Amino acid sequence: MKLSEEDGELFMKLWSELTDYVSEQKNLENPLLWPPERVNTKEFHTAYTALLDALFSEDGALIDSFVSANPDLPGEHQDLVLSWKNHITDKFILERYLKKGAVFHGRGKAFIVQGISESLEDQYWGQAPLMVETTLIPFRKVITFTRIISVYSISFGPGARRGFKESYSEMKAAKRVYSSLPVPDDDDDDEY
């Protein structure tokens, strides 16, 4: 599952404007402007991680600053950008693909995540489980991500895969599967 074409374009427009702003404010390179041949490199990973660290530091102060600096941004767009302060950056197990999105395990919860311009299932050729590092962010009433920062070269045997499935069933039974952010306050502080 992925965002609608219209939502995907809106997300990319707002995300590009915000990352440009952070890049200017913190005097960082914006690797999203790099040519395609530089995208899947260690250099890109390092630059993009620095940009995200700056963006999400200080309790989202740069997000607030961006919205204040862009008063002509429509109210709904301001709300969308402000909602990104409710992000989760971590390592996750991308456990399976459902019609409504990819299932990410992390922090004792499962998150249903939608792709931006293509489904995660298409992006990763249906491979699962995978260990990934990314930042999950809300977009309207769903969860998407800023970009997969890393896919770890780890293979999971049958026991681990069975454990992930059992874990998902337990989280589902305990109502700890989320398709939007933020998660309820009583669930915020759980660890893996």
Secondary structure, DSSP 8 states (H G I E B T S, - for coil): -B--HHHHHHHHHHHHHHHHHHHHHHT---GGGS-GGGTTSHHHHHHHHHHHHHHHSGGGHHHHHHHHH-TTS-HHHHHHHHHTTS-EEEEEEEEEEETTEEEEEETTEEEEE-BSSS-HHHHTTT--SEEEEEEEEEETTEEEEEEEEEEE-----HHHHHHHHHHHHHHHHTT-EESSSS--GGGTT---
